[in-house]
Amino acid sequence: MELLVVIAIISILAALVTVAAGMMMQRAKSTKDMGNHRTFASATFSHATDHNGKLLHPVTEPFGQPDPHGPTIIERLWVAAYGTDVNGQDRLRDVGGEYVELQNALKEGAAYQYIGDVMAYQSPLDPTIGDVTEFVPGNTNLTNDRIRSYALNAFVGVEWGADDWTEYRDNPPLSLLDNGYWRATETLSQIPQPAGTMCSIGEEDSYGRNGHGWLINPTTRYWNDFPAFWDNRRINISYVDGSTGAIMLESDELEKRWRQYGHNDSNPNSCEAEYKAFRKILLPGIIGSVLD
């Protein structure tokens, strides 16, 4: 009988140790993830310092018809996921019709000179990410389609409006134009509240790689993108001034909607608190306020 009691106590202690170890590991991953965010914010700020105040651009390739992005945007793309590198090697690999970013897409983006490590683009919390050593030109046996865990804020670093959609350059959406939300934030001086403006966020894009900046519609409860749900209900982010923080979700409802829709979800009757929390850090002082 006494032996059974001892065995039971040992089993309980072992279970407690296992739980505690798991929590410590998760906390360590979250800390490392936060460090990556701090690196992106620092890179954004440093780029502005070295380039007459101009911030990194949130998209990863020139796009738009009939007039794609020009050189003043291309030179600031934080990731260069298009064309070929300086050695003539492709920066993307076509895998079953999906284009996968390779290491050289990261290394030749405008952010890399301030980051210097491809591992910083991968969150230790991200269960979908691939082995970074696989993502090299010439490898035809990629086992994963994601090398990068993060996206930048679509409202920051743009020449005329969110993500610089070229088809909206001369005729922007009235909902954004009428509210004053469609505007340039190319330089640091055009960001009214850098300490409250989101710079980077984790994103598990249902389309594979995150080709554009991260955004939600500031005029209606429309989730163009969703945050990554890797850390329970905690969403780590960085701010344009170089600081970091986190948004704590009130429930699992937003994650459920992401699993259902993946992209482009509009439901005015759900996730109001979460929508307000993210909306107020898109571009405070122009879109809402950190006091909202």
CORTAHU-V40850 format. One record per residue. N is the residue number from 0. SS is DSSP state (H for helix, E for strand, C for the rest). PHI is phi in radians with two decimals (NA if undefined). BURIAL is + if it has 16 or more other C-alpha atoms within 10 Angstrom, else -. Layout:
BEGIN
N_SS_PHI_BURIAL / N_SS_PHI_BURIAL
END
This chain:
BEGIN
0_C_NA_- / 1_H_-1.07_- / 2_H_-1.11_- / 3_H_-1.11_- / 4_H_-1.11_- / 5_H_-1.09_- / 6_H_-1.07_- / 7_H_-1.11_- / 8_H_-1.11_- / 9_H_-1.09_- / 10_H_-1.10_- / 11_H_-1.12_- / 12_H_-1.09_- / 13_H_-1.10_- / 14_H_-1.13_- / 15_H_-1.11_- / 16_H_-1.11_- / 17_H_-1.10_- / 18_H_-1.10_- / 19_H_-1.10_- / 20_H_-1.11_- / 21_H_-1.11_- / 22_H_-1.14_- / 23_H_-1.13_- / 24_H_-1.15_- / 25_H_-1.11_+ / 26_H_-1.14_- / 27_H_-1.13_- / 28_H_-1.13_+ / 29_H_-1.13_+ / 30_H_-1.13_- / 31_H_-1.14_+ / 32_H_-1.04_+ / 33_H_-1.10_+ / 34_H_-1.12_+ / 35_H_-1.10_+ / 36_H_-1.05_+ / 37_H_-1.08_+ / 38_H_-1.11_+ / 39_H_-1.15_+ / 40_H_-1.11_+ / 41_H_-1.12_+ / 42_H_-1.12_+ / 43_H_-1.09_+ / 44_H_-1.17_+ / 45_H_-1.16_+ / 46_H_-1.05_+ / 47_H_-1.09_+ / 48_H_-1.08_- / 49_H_-1.52_- / 50_C_-2.29_- / 51_C_0.93_- / 52_C_1.51_+ / 53_E_-1.34_+ / 54_C_-1.53_+ / 55_C_-1.06_+ / 56_E_-1.62_+ / 57_C_-1.36_+ / 58_C_-1.53_+ / 59_C_-2.06_+ / 60_C_-2.77_+ / 61_C_-1.18_+ / 62_C_-2.61_+ / 63_C_2.01_- / 64_C_-2.19_- / 65_C_-1.55_- / 66_C_-2.17_- / 67_C_-1.20_+ / 68_C_-0.98_+ / 69_C_-1.68_- / 70_H_-1.10_- / 71_H_-1.19_- / 72_H_-1.61_+ / 73_H_-1.00_+ / 74_C_-1.20_- / 75_C_-1.88_+ / 76_E_-1.03_+ / 77_C_-1.19_+ / 78_C_-2.22_+ / 79_C_-1.80_+ / 80_C_-1.59_+ / 81_C_-2.85_+ / 82_C_1.05_- / 83_E_-2.13_- / 84_C_-1.51_+ / 85_C_-1.13_- / 86_C_-1.74_- / 87_C_1.40_- / 88_C_-1.68_- / 89_E_-1.07_+ / 90_C_-1.60_+ / 91_E_-2.19_+ / 92_E_-2.13_+ / 93_E_-1.40_- / 94_E_-2.09_- / 95_C_1.07_- / 96_C_1.55_- / 97_E_-1.87_- / 98_E_-1.51_+ / 99_E_-1.92_+ / 100_E_-1.21_+ / 101_C_-1.91_+ / 102_H_-0.97_+ / 103_H_-1.19_+ / 104_H_-1.14_+ / 105_H_-1.33_+ / 106_H_-1.18_+ / 107_C_-1.82_+ / 108_C_-1.35_+ / 109_C_-1.17_+ / 110_C_-1.42_+ / 111_H_-1.10_+ / 112_H_-1.08_- / 113_H_-1.72_- / 114_H_-1.83_+ / 115_C_1.28_- / 116_C_-2.67_- / 117_H_-1.13_+ / 118_H_-1.16_+ / 119_H_-1.17_+ / 120_H_-1.43_+ / 121_C_-1.97_+ / 122_C_-1.43_+ / 123_C_-1.16_+ / 124_C_-1.47_+ / 125_C_-1.39_+ / 126_C_-1.39_- / 127_C_-1.72_- / 128_C_-1.35_+ / 129_C_-1.72_+ / 130_C_-1.20_- / 131_H_-1.04_+ / 132_H_-1.22_- / 133_H_-1.33_+ / 134_C_-1.51_+ / 135_C_-2.21_+ / 136_C_-0.99_+ / 137_C_1.67_- / 138_C_-1.40_- / 139_C_-1.72_- / 140_C_-2.11_- / 141_C_-1.13_+ / 142_C_-1.81_- / 143_C_-2.61_+ / 144_C_-1.93_+ / 145_C_-2.30_+ / 146_C_-1.80_+ / 147_C_-2.20_+ / 148_C_-1.72_+ / 149_E_-2.04_+ / 150_E_-2.34_+ / 151_E_-1.77_+ / 152_E_-1.11_+ / 153_C_-1.17_+ / 154_C_-1.63_+ / 155_C_-2.06_+ / 156_C_1.53_+ / 157_C_-1.79_+ / 158_C_-1.47_+ / 159_C_-2.44_+ / 160_C_-3.14_+ / 161_H_-0.82_+ / 162_H_1.14_+ / 163_H_0.91_+ / 164_C_-1.13_+ / 165_H_-1.14_+ / 166_H_-1.20_- / 167_H_-1.77_- / 168_C_-1.03_- / 169_C_-1.67_- / 170_C_-2.35_- / 171_C_-1.18_+ / 172_C_-0.98_- / 173_H_-1.07_- / 174_H_-1.08_- / 175_H_-1.48_+ / 176_H_-1.13_- / 177_C_-1.12_- / 178_C_-1.63_- / 179_C_1.35_- / 180_C_-1.55_+ / 181_C_-1.66_+ / 182_C_-2.71_+ / 183_C_-1.33_+ / 184_C_-2.39_+ / 185_C_-1.13_+ / 186_E_-2.00_+ / 187_H_-1.06_+ / 188_H_-1.18_- / 189_H_-1.58_- / 190_C_-1.72_+ / 191_C_-1.07_- / 192_C_-2.34_+ / 193_H_-0.98_+ / 194_H_-1.22_+ / 195_H_-1.98_+ / 196_C_-1.74_+ / 197_E_-1.09_+ / 198_E_-1.81_+ / 199_E_-2.24_+ / 200_E_-2.70_+ / 201_E_-1.32_+ / 202_C_-2.48_+ / 203_C_-1.75_+ / 204_C_-1.37_+ / 205_C_-1.18_- / 206_C_-1.56_- / 207_C_1.72_+ / 208_C_-1.32_+ / 209_C_-1.56_+ / 210_C_-1.35_+ / 211_C_-2.05_+ / 212_C_-1.28_+ / 213_E_-1.51_+ / 214_C_-2.70_+ / 215_C_-2.20_+ / 216_E_-1.26_+ / 217_C_-1.36_+ / 218_C_-1.85_- / 219_C_-2.57_- / 220_C_-1.34_+ / 221_E_-2.13_+ / 222_E_-1.65_+ / 223_C_-1.10_- / 224_C_-2.25_+ / 225_C_-2.14_+ / 226_C_-1.29_+ / 227_C_-1.44_+ / 228_C_-1.77_+ / 229_C_-1.75_+ / 230_E_-2.20_+ / 231_C_1.02_- / 232_C_-1.87_+ / 233_E_-1.75_+ / 234_E_-2.05_+ / 235_E_-1.33_+ / 236_E_-2.54_+ / 237_E_-2.13_+ / 238_E_-2.04_+ / 239_C_-1.08_+ / 240_C_-1.37_+ / 241_C_1.78_+ / 242_C_-1.49_+ / 243_E_-2.29_+ / 244_E_-2.94_+ / 245_E_-2.63_- / 246_E_-1.88_- / 247_E_-1.75_- / 248_C_-1.31_+ / 249_C_-1.43_- / 250_C_-2.70_- / 251_C_-1.68_- / 252_H_-1.10_- / 253_H_-1.11_+ / 254_H_-1.11_+ / 255_H_-1.07_- / 256_H_-1.22_+ / 257_H_-1.11_+ / 258_H_-1.13_- / 259_H_-1.41_- / 260_H_-1.91_- / 261_C_1.33_+ / 262_C_-2.78_+ / 263_C_0.94_- / 264_E_-1.98_+ / 265_E_-2.20_- / 266_C_-2.60_- / 267_C_-1.19_- / 268_C_-1.85_- / 269_C_-2.39_- / 270_C_0.98_+ / 271_H_-1.11_- / 272_H_-1.11_- / 273_H_-1.16_+ / 274_H_-1.06_+ / 275_H_-1.10_- / 276_H_-1.11_+ / 277_H_-1.40_+ / 278_H_-1.05_+ / 279_C_-1.28_+ / 280_C_-1.88_+ / 281_C_-1.16_+ / 282_E_-2.85_+ / 283_C_-1.04_+ / 284_C_1.69_+ / 285_C_-2.12_+ / 286_E_-1.85_+ / 287_C_1.18_+ / 288_C_-2.69_+ / 289_C_-1.14_+ / 290_C_-1.54_- / 291_C_-1.06_-
END
